[in-house]
Amino acid sequence: MKGYGKKLATLLLSSVLALGMMTGCGKKESAESTEAGKYGLDMDTLTVAVSPGYEPFMYKDGDKMVGYDADLLAEFEKRSGIKVKYEEADFSGLLGLVQSGKADVVSAQLTPTPEREEVFAFTEPETYYGSVVVVAEDNNEIKSVKDLAGKKIGTGAGNEMQKKVEDMYKDSAEKPQFEVYTSATLENMLDDVEYGRIDGFLAQNVQAYMAIEKSGAKCKVLDPFESSVGCMAVDKKNEKLLNGLKEFLKEIKEDGTLKEISEKWVGYDISTESK
């Protein structure tokens, strides 16, 4: 995100100056927090279930995890002293890793739903985004989510947007036909739209814009049909971890760190709800 370098540098400089002024009153509080266990957590390692490929949120640069969520988790590791370990899976299998005890938390921009909340608990939102339909640049037939009847629409496995669209068409004689992709990336769906194998696909607006820019695909993003949030998810019984993560997110929102991460990876602040 080279175009935002100067802006980010200014933000970082402001943060450094602000921290310098606060140093005198912050040392004692920091020491007390460390002695008590930062964020009330008594653990050496946090195992995080991820599905690399969700650029700009979580993807791989060589062997290294990078992106919005990777920076957020690195900040958690730095502040808490708890080592972050990644456990990888397809998006549809992430919650199962927590359920089976192989991971402590899912970091994949999950949207809370009544079904998910029966088993899992969610942090406050770390991102706010729009749910969109992506179609070919020259497609003038599909102008909104209301034009998907009889169309072949791609969606990621476990994507909650599919259920929302299905609900919109539940009383319609003709419904969208969904093509489910197991990969977390959008590249295959962009290719399939360009070659006419599908008519469009569902995605987050942020991820869609960046994938189109990176690939040069001749596709366009329609106006959002819904506002959504991205959260982390833990086992519903793990209240201590849930509260610790909530405290951490509150802290990095209030001190501006999450805004800096957002502007670094997205170019603008998606950590707060647009007014």
SERO-4910 file (N, C-alpha, C, O; in steps of 0.05 Angstrom, whole numbers):
BEGIN
 pado doro    nc1    nc2    nc3   cac1   cac2   cac3    cc1    cc2    cc3    oc1    oc2    oc3
  Met    A     17    -24      0      0      0      0     18     25      0     16     42     18
  Lys    A     35     28    -21     55     49    -21     43     77    -20     54     95     -9
  Gly    A     19     80    -32      7    106    -34      1    118     -7     -4    142     -5
  Tyr    A      0    102     13     -8    112     40     15    115     59     12    119     83
  Gly    A     40    112     47     64    112     64     67    138     80     73    137    104
  Lys    A     64    161     66     68    186     81     47    190    103     54    199    125
  Lys    A     22    183     96      1    186    116      7    168    141      4    177    163
  Leu    A     15    143    135     21    125    157     45    135    173     45    132    198
  Ala    A     65    145    160     89    156    174     81    178    193     91    179    216
  Thr    A     63    196    184     54    218    201     39    207    225     43    216    248
  Leu    A     22    187    221      7    175    243     26    162    263     23    165    287
  Leu    A     46    148    253     65    135    270     81    155    287     86    151    311
  Leu    A     89    177    274    104    197    288     87    209    310     97    214    332
  Ser    A     62    215    304     44    226    325     41    207    348     41    215    371
  Ser    A     39    181    342     37    161    363     62    160    381     60    158    405
  Val    A     85    162    368    110    161    383    112    185    402    119    182    425
  Leu    A    105    209    392    105    233    409     86    231    432     92    238    454
  Ala    A     62    220    426     42    218    447     51    198    468     47    203    492
  Leu    A     63    176    460     73    157    479     96    168    496     98    162    519
  Gly    A    112    185    483    134    198    498    124    215    521    135    214    543
  Met    A    102    230    516     90    247    537     78    230    559     76    239    582
  Met    A     69    206    552     54    190    572     73    171    587     63    158    606
  Thr    A     98    170    580    116    150    592    117    152    623    116    131    636
  Gly    A    118    176    633    121    179    662     99    167    678    104    155    699
  Cys    A     74    169    668     51    159    683     44    131    676     27    119    689
  Gly    A     57    119    654     49     93    645     65     70    656     56     47    655
  Lys    A     89     75    666    107     54    674     96     37    696     97     12    695
  Lys    A     86     49    717     76     34    740     52     17    732     51     -6    740
  Glu    A     34     28    717     10     13    709     18    -11    692      6    -33    695
  Ser    A     38     -8    674     47    -30    657     59    -52    674     53    -76    669
  Ala    A     75    -45    695     87    -65    712     66    -80    727     68   -105    730
  Glu    A     46    -66    737     25    -80    752      9    -99    734      2   -121    743
  Ser    A      4    -91    709    -11   -108    691      4   -133    685     -7   -155    683
  Thr    A     31   -131    682     48   -154    676     47   -174    699     44   -198    695
  Glu    A     49   -163    724     49   -181    747     22   -195    749     22   -219    758
  Ala    A      0   -182    742    -26   -195    745    -32   -213    722    -51   -229    723
  Gly    A    -17   -212    700    -23   -227    675    -39   -209    657    -63   -203    663
  Lys    A    -27   -199    636    -39   -179    618    -66   -190    608    -67   -213    598
  Tyr    A    -86   -174    609   -113   -180    599   -126   -203    615   -145   -216    606
  Gly    A   -114   -208    639   -125   -230    656   -121   -258    646   -134   -276    654
  Leu    A   -101   -261    627    -97   -287    615    -72   -300    626    -50   -288    627
  Asp    A    -75   -325    634    -52   -341    644    -47   -364    625    -56   -386    629
  Met    A    -33   -358    603    -27   -378    582     -1   -370    569      6   -347    566
  Asp    A     14   -390    559     39   -385    546     36   -381    516     50   -366    503
  Thr    A     16   -396    504     12   -395    475    -18   -392    469    -35   -405    481
  Leu    A    -23   -375    449    -50   -373    438    -50   -385    410    -36   -375    392
  Thr    A    -65   -407    407    -66   -420    380    -90   -409    365   -113   -410    374
  Val    A    -84   -397    341   -103   -382    326   -109   -398    300    -91   -403    284
  Ala    A   -135   -404    295   -143   -417    271   -146   -396    248   -161   -376    252
  Val    A   -132   -400    226   -133   -381    204   -135   -396    177   -129   -419    175
  Ser    A   -144   -381    157   -145   -391    130   -131   -371    112   -144   -353    101
  Pro    A   -105   -374    108    -89   -355     92   -100   -353     64   -107   -373     51
  Gly    A   -101   -328     54   -111   -323     27   -130   -300     27   -138   -291      6
  Tyr    A   -139   -291     51   -157   -268     53   -142   -242     53   -141   -228     73
  Glu    A   -130   -235     30   -116   -210     28   -136   -187     28   -155   -188     13
  Pro    A   -133   -166     44   -109   -158     59   -109   -167     89    -94   -156    105
  Phe    A   -127   -185     96   -130   -192    124   -110   -213    135    -97   -208    155
  Met    A   -108   -235    121    -89   -256    129    -80   -271    104    -96   -286     92
  Tyr    A    -55   -269     97    -44   -284     75    -14   -288     79     -3   -277     98
  Lys    A     -2   -303     61     26   -310     65     44   -294     46     38   -292     22
  Asp    A     66   -284     57     88   -273     41    111   -291     45    126   -288     65
  Gly    A    115   -310     27    134   -332     32    123   -350     54    101   -360     51
  Asp    A    138   -353     75    128   -370     98    116   -353    120    106   -363    140
  Lys    A    116   -327    116    107   -309    138     78   -300    134     69   -293    112
  Met    A     62   -301    156     35   -291    156     36   -261    157     49   -249    174
  Val    A     21   -248    138     20   -219    138     -8   -210    134    -26   -226    127
  Gly    A    -13   -184    139    -40   -173    135    -50   -159    160    -37   -158    180
  Tyr    A    -74   -149    157    -88   -135    179    -89   -152    204    -81   -143    225
  Asp    A   -100   -176    202   -103   -193    225    -76   -203    236    -73   -206    260
  Ala    A    -57   -207    218    -30   -216    227    -17   -194    244     -5   -200    264
  Asp    A    -20   -169    235     -9   -146    251    -23   -144    278    -11   -138    298
  Leu    A    -50   -148    277    -65   -146    302    -56   -167    322    -52   -161    345
  Leu    A    -52   -191    312    -43   -213    330    -14   -210    339     -7   -218    361
  Ala    A      3   -198    322     30   -192    330     30   -171    352     47   -172    371
  Glu    A     12   -152    351      9   -132    372      0   -145    398      9   -138    419
  Phe    A    -18   -164    396    -27   -179    419     -4   -194    432      0   -193    456
  Glu    A     12   -207    416     36   -222    426     55   -203    440     66   -209    461
  Lys    A     60   -180    428     78   -160    439     68   -149    466     84   -147    485
  Arg    A     43   -143    468     32   -131    492     27   -151    514     30   -144    538
  Ser    A     19   -175    507     12   -195    527     35   -213    536     35   -224    558
  Gly    A     55   -215    518     77   -234    524     68   -263    518     83   -282    524
  Ile    A     45   -267    507     35   -294    500     41   -299    471     35   -284    453
  Lys    A     55   -322    465     63   -328    438     39   -336    421     22   -351    430
  Val    A     37   -325    397     16   -332    378     26   -354    359     47   -352    347
  Lys    A     10   -376    358     16   -398    340     -8   -402    321    -31   -400    329
  Tyr    A     -2   -406    295    -23   -408    275    -29   -438    269    -11   -455    268
  Glu    A    -55   -443    266    -65   -469    257    -82   -464    232   -102   -450    234
  Glu    A    -73   -475    209    -86   -468    184   -107   -489    176   -105   -513    182
  Ala    A   -128   -479    162   -149   -496    152   -165   -481    131   -162   -456    129
  Asp    A   -181   -495    115   -200   -481     98   -219   -465    115   -224   -472    138
  Phe    A   -230   -444    104   -248   -427    119   -270   -442    133   -277   -437    156
  Ser    A   -282   -461    118   -305   -476    129   -298   -494    153   -315   -502    168
  Gly    A   -272   -499    157   -264   -517    179   -252   -502    203   -244   -515    222
  Leu    A   -252   -475    202   -239   -460    224   -253   -463    251   -240   -468    271
  Leu    A   -279   -460    251   -293   -463    277   -291   -491    288   -291   -495    313
  Gly    A   -289   -511    271   -285   -538    280   -259   -542    295   -257   -559    313
  Leu    A   -238   -526    288   -213   -528    302   -216   -519    331   -204   -530    349
  Val    A   -232   -498    335   -237   -488    363   -254   -509    377   -249   -515    401
  Gln    A   -274   -519    364   -293   -538    376   -278   -564    385   -285   -575    405
  Ser    A   -258   -572    369   -243   -596    376   -220   -592    395   -207   -610    403
  Gly    A   -215   -566    402   -194   -560    421   -166   -557    408   -146   -554    422
  Lys    A   -165   -557    381   -140   -554    367   -131   -525    364   -108   -520    358
  Ala    A   -150   -507    369   -144   -478    368   -160   -464    390   -181   -475    399
  Asp    A   -150   -441    399   -164   -426    419   -183   -406    408   -204   -400    420
  Val    A   -177   -395    384   -192   -373    373   -191   -374    343   -171   -383    331
  Val    A   -212   -365    330   -212   -362    301   -208   -332    294   -221   -315    305
  Ser    A   -189   -327    276   -184   -300    266   -188   -301    236   -170   -307    221
  Ala    A   -213   -294    227   -219   -296    198   -242   -278    190   -257   -284    172
  Gln    A   -244   -255    204   -265   -236    198   -293   -249    198   -309   -245    180
  Leu    A   -299   -264    220   -324   -278    222   -347   -259    230   -343   -241    247
  Thr    A   -370   -264    219   -394   -249    226   -410   -265    245   -416   -289    239
  Pro    A   -418   -254    268   -435   -270    287   -462   -275    275   -474   -258    261
  Thr    A   -472   -300    279   -500   -307    271   -512   -322    294   -498   -333    311
  Pro    A   -539   -323    295   -552   -338    317   -543   -367    319   -539   -378    341
  Glu    A   -539   -380    295   -530   -408    295   -501   -410    307   -496   -428    324
  Arg    A   -484   -393    299   -456   -394    309   -455   -387    339   -439   -399    354
  Glu    A   -472   -369    347   -472   -360    375   -483   -381    395   -481   -377    419
  Glu    A   -494   -403    384   -503   -424    401   -479   -439    413   -480   -451    435
  Val    A   -456   -438    399   -432   -453    407   -408   -435    412   -391   -442    429
  Phe    A   -407   -413    398   -384   -395    400   -391   -367    410   -414   -359    408
  Ala    A   -371   -354    421   -374   -326    430   -356   -309    414   -334   -317    406
  Phe    A   -365   -284    409   -351   -266    390   -341   -241    405   -355   -231    423
  Thr    A   -318   -232    396   -308   -206    407   -324   -183    395   -341   -187    377
  Glu    A   -318   -159    404   -329   -136    390   -317   -135    362   -295   -146    358
  Pro    A   -330   -122    343   -319   -121    316   -291   -109    315   -285    -89    328
  Glu    A   -274   -121    298   -248   -110    292   -249    -95    266   -231    -79    260
  Thr    A   -269   -102    249   -273    -89    223   -302    -85    217   -319   -100    227
  Tyr    A   -308    -65    200   -334    -60    190   -332    -59    159   -314    -45    149
  Tyr    A   -349    -73    145   -346    -75    116   -373    -78    102   -393    -82    116
  Gly    A   -373    -78     76   -398    -82     61   -398   -108     47   -377   -117     36
  Ser    A   -420   -122     46   -423   -147     31   -432   -139      3   -451   -124     -1
  Val    A   -418   -150    -17   -422   -141    -45   -424   -164    -64   -417   -187    -58
  Val    A   -434   -158    -88   -433   -176   -111   -413   -165   -131   -412   -141   -137
  Val    A   -395   -183   -141   -376   -176   -161   -384   -189   -188   -389   -212   -189
  Val    A   -384   -173   -209   -391   -183   -236   -371   -173   -256   -353   -157   -250
  Ala    A   -373   -183   -281   -356   -174   -302   -360   -144   -308   -383   -134   -305
  Glu    A   -339   -131   -317   -340   -102   -322   -362    -95   -342   -374    -74   -340
  Asp    A   -367   -112   -362   -386   -107   -383   -414   -119   -377   -431   -119   -395
  Asn    A   -418   -128   -353   -444   -140   -346   -463   -118   -338   -460   -106   -316
  Asn    A   -483   -113   -354   -503    -92   -349   -530   -104   -340   -549    -90   -335
  Glu    A   -530   -131   -338   -555   -145   -331   -558   -146   -301   -580   -143   -290
  Ile    A   -536   -150   -287   -536   -152   -257   -528   -125   -246   -505   -117   -248
  Lys    A   -547   -110   -235   -541    -84   -224   -541    -83   -194   -530    -65   -181
  Ser    A   -553   -104   -182   -553   -106   -153   -559   -135   -145   -563   -152   -162
  Val    A   -560   -140   -119   -566   -166   -109   -594   -175   -116   -600   -199   -115
  Lys    A   -611   -157   -124   -639   -164   -132   -640   -176   -160   -661   -185   -168
  Asp    A   -618   -177   -174   -617   -187   -202   -604   -214   -204   -594   -221   -226
  Leu    A   -603   -230   -183   -588   -255   -183   -606   -279   -189   -595   -302   -191
  Ala    A   -632   -276   -192   -649   -299   -198   -640   -314   -223   -637   -301   -244
  Gly    A   -636   -340   -221   -627   -356   -244   -598   -353   -251   -589   -366   -271
  Lys    A   -583   -337   -237   -555   -332   -243   -537   -352   -227   -544   -361   -205
  Lys    A   -514   -358   -238   -494   -375   -224   -475   -357   -209   -460   -342   -220
  Ile    A   -476   -360   -182   -461   -341   -165   -441   -357   -148   -448   -376   -134
  Gly    A   -416   -348   -148   -395   -360   -132   -396   -350   -103   -403   -328    -98
  Thr    A   -388   -368    -85   -386   -360    -57   -366   -379    -43   -363   -402    -51
  Gly    A   -353   -368    -23   -334   -385     -8   -348   -404     11   -370   -397     21
  Ala    A   -337   -427     15   -349   -447     33   -352   -434     61   -332   -424     72
  Gly    A   -376   -436     72   -380   -424     99   -385   -395     99   -388   -383    121
  Asn    A   -387   -382     76   -392   -353     74   -421   -347     82   -440   -357     70
  Glu    A   -424   -331    103   -451   -324    113   -467   -308     93   -492   -308     95
  Met    A   -454   -295     74   -469   -279     54   -487   -297     38   -509   -288     29
  Gln    A   -479   -321     32   -496   -339     17   -523   -343     30   -544   -342     16
  Lys    A   -523   -347     56   -548   -351     71   -566   -326     69   -590   -328     67
  Lys    A   -553   -303     71   -568   -278     70   -582   -275     43   -605   -267     41
  Val    A   -567   -282     21   -579   -280     -5   -601   -301     -9   -622   -295    -21
  Glu    A   -596   -325      1   -616   -346     -1   -642   -337     13   -664   -342      3
  Asp    A   -639   -324     36   -663   -314     50   -678   -293     34   -703   -292     35
  Met    A   -663   -276     19   -676   -256      2   -694   -268    -20   -714   -257    -28
  Tyr    A   -685   -292    -29   -699   -305    -51   -717   -329    -42   -725   -345    -59
  Lys    A   -722   -332    -16   -736   -356     -7   -764   -358    -18   -774   -381    -20
  Asp    A   -777   -336    -25   -804   -337    -35   -805   -334    -66   -827   -332    -77
  Ser    A   -782   -333    -78   -780   -329   -107   -782   -356   -122   -771   -376   -112
  Ala    A   -795   -356   -145   -797   -380   -161   -770   -387   -172   -763   -411   -174
  Glu    A   -754   -367   -179   -727   -372   -190   -707   -361   -171   -709   -338   -162
  Lys    A   -687   -377   -165   -667   -370   -145   -639   -370   -156   -635   -382   -178
  Pro    A   -620   -357   -143   -592   -359   -152   -582   -388   -149   -590   -402   -131
  Gln    A   -564   -396   -166   -551   -422   -164   -522   -416   -154   -507   -401   -166
  Phe    A   -515   -429   -131   -490   -422   -119   -468   -443   -126   -472   -467   -125
  Glu    A   -445   -432   -133   -421   -448   -138   -402   -444   -114   -393   -421   -111
  Val    A   -397   -464    -99   -382   -461    -74   -352   -467    -79   -345   -488    -90
  Tyr    A   -335   -448    -70   -306   -450    -73   -294   -455    -46   -301   -442    -26
  Thr    A   -276   -475    -44   -263   -481    -18   -239   -463    -13   -232   -459     10
  Ser    A   -227   -451    -33   -204   -434    -30   -213   -407    -17   -234   -397    -23
  Ala    A   -195   -397      0   -202   -371     13   -196   -347     -5   -205   -325      0
  Thr    A   -181   -352    -27   -174   -329    -45   -196   -324    -65   -214   -341    -69
  Leu    A   -196   -300    -77   -216   -293    -97   -206   -297   -126   -222   -293   -144
  Glu    A   -181   -304   -129   -170   -306   -156   -185   -324   -175   -191   -317   -198
  Asn    A   -192   -348   -165   -207   -367   -181   -235   -357   -189   -244   -360   -212
  Met    A   -248   -343   -170   -274   -332   -176   -272   -310   -197   -289   -307   -214
  Leu    A   -252   -293   -194   -248   -271   -214   -243   -283   -242   -254   -273   -261
  Asp    A   -227   -304   -243   -222   -317   -269   -247   -328   -280   -253   -325   -304
  Asp    A   -263   -341   -263   -288   -354   -273   -309   -333   -282   -324   -339   -300
  Val    A   -309   -310   -269   -327   -288   -279   -318   -278   -306   -334   -275   -324
  Glu    A   -292   -274   -309   -281   -264   -334   -286   -283   -358   -292   -275   -380
  Tyr    A   -284   -309   -352   -288   -329   -373   -317   -338   -375   -323   -356   -391
  Gly    A   -335   -326   -359   -364   -332   -362   -373   -358   -349   -395   -367   -354
  Arg    A   -356   -370   -333   -363   -395   -320   -383   -391   -297   -400   -408   -291
  Ile    A   -382   -367   -285   -402   -358   -265   -409   -330   -272   -395   -315   -286
  Asp    A   -433   -321   -263   -443   -294   -270   -432   -273   -250   -432   -249   -257
  Gly    A   -425   -282   -227   -415   -263   -206   -408   -278   -181   -411   -303   -180
  Phe    A   -399   -264   -161   -394   -278   -135   -397   -258   -112   -398   -234   -116
  Leu    A   -400   -269    -88   -404   -253    -64   -377   -250    -49   -361   -268    -48
  Ala    A   -373   -226    -38   -347   -221    -25   -350   -196     -6   -370   -182     -7
  Gln    A   -330   -192     10   -327   -167     25   -318   -145      5   -302   -151    -13
  Asn    A   -328   -121      8   -320   -100    -11   -290    -94    -10   -277    -90    -30
  Val    A   -278    -94     14   -249    -88     17   -233   -109      2   -215   -102    -14
  Gln    A   -238   -134      7   -223   -156     -5   -227   -156    -35   -209   -161    -50
  Ala    A   -252   -151    -44   -258   -151    -73   -243   -129    -88   -230   -134   -108
  Tyr    A   -243   -105    -77   -229    -83    -91   -199    -89    -93   -187    -83   -114
  Met    A   -187    -99    -72   -159   -104    -72   -151   -127    -90   -131   -126   -103
  Ala    A   -168   -148    -92   -163   -171   -109   -165   -162   -138   -149   -171   -155
  Ile    A   -184   -145   -145   -187   -135   -172   -163   -118   -180   -152   -120   -202
  Glu    A   -155   -100   -162   -132    -82   -167   -106    -99   -171    -91    -93   -189
  Lys    A   -103   -119   -154    -78   -135   -156    -77   -152   -181    -56   -155   -194
  Ser    A   -100   -164   -189   -101   -182   -211   -105   -169   -238    -98   -180   -259
  Gly    A   -116   -144   -238   -122   -131   -263   -147   -142   -277   -151   -137   -300
  Ala    A   -163   -158   -262   -187   -171   -273   -206   -149   -283   -210   -129   -270
  Lys    A   -219   -155   -305   -239   -136   -316   -266   -142   -302   -285   -152   -314
  Cys    A   -267   -135   -277   -291   -139   -260   -298   -114   -245   -281    -96   -243
  Lys    A   -322   -112   -236   -331    -89   -220   -346    -98   -195   -357   -119   -194
  Val    A   -345    -80   -175   -358    -85   -150   -384    -69   -148   -383    -45   -151
  Leu    A   -406    -83   -144   -432    -69   -141   -435    -56   -113   -419    -63    -95
  Asp    A   -454    -39   -110   -458    -26    -84   -465    -47    -63   -478    -67    -69
  Pro    A   -455    -43    -38   -461    -63    -17   -491    -67    -13   -507    -48    -14
  Phe    A   -498    -92     -9   -526    -99     -3   -531   -102     27   -553   -105     36
  Glu    A   -509   -101     42   -511   -104     71   -486    -94     84   -464    -97     73
  Ser    A   -488    -83    108   -465    -76    125   -459   -100    143   -478   -111    155
  Ser    A   -434   -107    146   -427   -130    162   -403   -123    180   -390   -102    177
  Val    A   -397   -141    199   -374   -137    217   -356   -162    216   -366   -184    211
  Gly    A   -331   -158    222   -312   -181    225   -303   -183    254   -294   -163    266
  Cys    A   -305   -206    266   -298   -210    294   -281   -235    297   -278   -251    278
  Met    A   -269   -238    320   -256   -263    328   -275   -280    344   -293   -270    357
  Ala    A   -272   -307    342   -291   -325    356   -276   -345    373   -255   -355    366
  Val    A   -287   -350    397   -276   -369    416   -298   -388    425   -322   -383    420
  Asp    A   -291   -410    438   -311   -428    449   -328   -412    470   -317   -397    486
  Lys    A   -353   -416    469   -372   -401    486   -365   -404    516   -371   -386    532
  Lys    A   -354   -427    523   -347   -432    551   -322   -418    560   -317   -416    584
  Asn    A   -306   -408    541   -280   -396    548   -283   -366    553   -274   -350    537
  Glu    A   -296   -360    575   -302   -332    581   -277   -315    587   -276   -292    580
  Lys    A   -258   -328    599   -233   -314    606   -219   -304    581   -210   -281    580
  Leu    A   -216   -321    561   -203   -313    536   -219   -292    521   -208   -273    511
  Leu    A   -246   -296    521   -263   -276    508   -259   -249    520   -256   -229    506
  Asn    A   -260   -247    547   -257   -222    560   -229   -210    556   -227   -185    553
  Gly    A   -208   -227    555   -181   -217    550   -179   -205    523   -166   -184    519
  Leu    A   -190   -218    503   -188   -208    475   -205   -182    472   -197   -164    458
  Lys    A   -227   -181    486   -243   -157    485   -228   -133    497   -229   -111    487
  Glu    A   -214   -139    519   -198   -118    532   -176   -108    514   -171    -84    511
  Phe    A   -162   -127    501   -141   -121    482   -151   -104    459   -139    -83    452
  Leu    A   -174   -112    446   -185    -97    424   -193    -69    432   -189    -50    417
  Lys    A   -205    -67    456   -212    -40    466   -188    -22    469   -189      1    462
  Glu    A   -166    -34    479   -142    -18    483   -130     -8    457   -123     15    455
  Ile    A   -128    -26    437   -115    -17    412   -134      0    395   -124     14    377
  Lys    A   -160      0    401   -178     19    387   -174     46    400   -172     67    386
  Glu    A   -173     47    426   -172     72    441   -145     86    437   -144    111    436
  Asp    A   -123     72    434    -97     85    431    -90     90    401    -68    100    395
  Gly    A   -107     82    383   -103     88    355    -87     67    339    -83     70    315
  Thr    A    -78     46    353    -62     25    339    -78     11    318    -67      6    296
  Leu    A   -103      4    323   -118    -11    303   -124      7    279   -125     -3    256
  Lys    A   -128     32    284   -132     51    261   -107     52    243   -109     52    219
  Glu    A    -83     52    256    -58     52    240    -55     26    224    -47     27    201
  Ile    A    -62      3    236    -61    -22    222    -80    -21    198    -73    -30    176
  Ser    A   -104    -11    202   -124     -9    181   -114      8    158   -116      1    134
  Glu    A   -103     31    164    -94     50    143    -69     38    129    -65     44    105
  Lys    A    -54     22    142    -31      9    130    -39    -11    109    -28    -12     87
  Trp    A    -60    -28    115    -67    -50     98    -90    -44     79    -92    -56     58
  Val    A   -108    -25     87   -132    -20     71   -131      7     58   -142     11     36
  Gly    A   -118     26     71   -116     53     61   -135     73     75   -132     97     71
  Tyr    A   -153     62     91   -171     79    107   -180     63    131   -174     39    133
  Asp    A   -194     76    149   -200     63    175   -226     47    173   -248     58    169
  Ile    A   -224     21    175   -247      3    176   -251     -8    203   -267    -27    207
  Ser    A   -237      2    223   -239     -9    250   -262      4    266   -268     -5    288
  Thr    A   -274     24    255   -298     37    267   -320     38    247   -315     39    222
  Glu    A   -344     39    256   -368     39    239   -371     66    226   -369     87    239
  Ser    A   -375     66    199   -379     91    185   -405    104    193   -425     91    197
  Lys    A   -404    130    197   -428    145    205   -443    155    180   -464    168    183
***
